[in-house]
Structures are given as C-alpha cells and as structure tokens.
Amino acid sequence: MAYVNTSRAASFGLADRFAAALQSVKAAMSRRAIYTQTVRELNALSPRELADLGIALSQISEIAHEAAYGK
C-alpha cells in the first residue's frame, strides 16, 4: 500500500514578516485611537450626564479600555 504526503512547511520570507509586523502596529494604533477617543468623549460629559448613563468618573478609563480592547 502506498502513501502520499503533500504537506508543506510554511515558510515566511522577510517581506511577509515585515508586512505582518506592520499590520500588527496598525491594529495597535487603531485600538489606541479608539481608547483615546472614548476617554475624550466621556470626559466631555458633565457629571449629570455621566450619572444618567450610570457611569462614575472613576470608570471612564475602564470603559474606554473595554471599548478598545474588549474584556
């Protein structure tokens, strides 16, 4: 009985690794921009508006982190 194995080892060249690193940096910058924008928008609200939303001032950073990076 004969067996054929056609699997290949994945090889990534320097260009592929550079592209992956660049994509990772772009994704990190995008997540950071979401975090910063969320903090800015929540800090712009008055204490009354935050209370209406059920958000304490001390929770702004945590909420922004969750919005940008997930739980």
C-alpha positions as CSV (number, residue, x, y, z in Angstrom):
1,M,0.0,0.0,0.0
2,A,1.4,3.4,-1.0
3,Y,1.0,6.6,1.0
4,V,1.5,10.1,-0.4
5,N,2.2,13.1,1.8
6,T,1.8,16.5,0.3
7,S,2.2,18.7,3.3
8,R,4.5,21.7,3.1
9,A,6.2,23.6,5.8
10,A,5.0,27.2,5.9
11,S,7.9,29.5,5.2
12,F,7.7,33.2,5.7
13,G,10.1,35.4,4.0
14,L,11.4,38.7,5.3
15,A,8.8,40.7,3.4
16,D,6.0,38.6,4.9
17,R,7.3,39.1,8.4
18,F,7.6,42.8,7.8
19,A,4.1,43.0,6.5
20,A,2.7,41.1,9.5
21,A,4.6,43.4,11.9
22,L,3.3,46.5,10.1
23,Q,-0.2,45.2,10.2
24,S,0.2,44.5,13.9
25,V,1.4,48.0,14.6
26,K,-1.5,49.5,12.6
27,A,-4.0,47.4,14.6
28,A,-2.5,48.6,17.8
29,M,-2.6,52.2,16.7
30,S,-6.2,51.8,15.7
31,R,-7.1,50.3,19.1
32,R,-5.3,53.1,20.9
33,A,-7.1,55.7,18.9
34,I,-10.5,54.2,19.9
35,Y,-9.4,54.2,23.5
36,T,-8.3,57.9,23.4
37,Q,-11.5,59.0,21.6
38,T,-13.7,57.2,24.1
39,V,-11.9,58.7,27.0
40,R,-12.1,62.2,25.4
41,E,-15.8,61.8,24.7
42,L,-16.7,60.6,28.2
43,N,-14.6,63.3,29.9
44,A,-16.5,65.9,27.8
45,L,-19.8,64.8,29.5
46,S,-21.0,66.6,32.6
47,P,-21.3,64.7,35.9
48,R,-25.0,64.8,35.5
49,E,-24.8,63.2,32.0
50,L,-22.5,60.5,33.3
51,A,-24.8,59.8,36.2
52,D,-27.7,59.5,33.7
53,L,-25.7,56.9,31.9
54,G,-24.8,55.1,35.1
55,I,-21.1,55.8,34.7
56,A,-18.9,57.0,37.6
57,L,-16.0,59.3,36.8
58,S,-13.6,56.6,38.0
59,Q,-15.0,54.1,35.5
60,I,-14.1,56.1,32.3
61,S,-10.7,54.5,31.8
62,E,-12.1,51.0,32.3
63,I,-15.0,51.6,29.9
64,A,-12.6,53.0,27.3
65,H,-10.3,50.1,27.7
66,E,-13.1,47.7,27.2
67,A,-14.4,49.6,24.1
68,A,-10.9,49.4,22.5
69,Y,-9.5,46.1,23.6
70,G,-12.5,44.0,24.7
71,K,-12.9,42.3,28.0
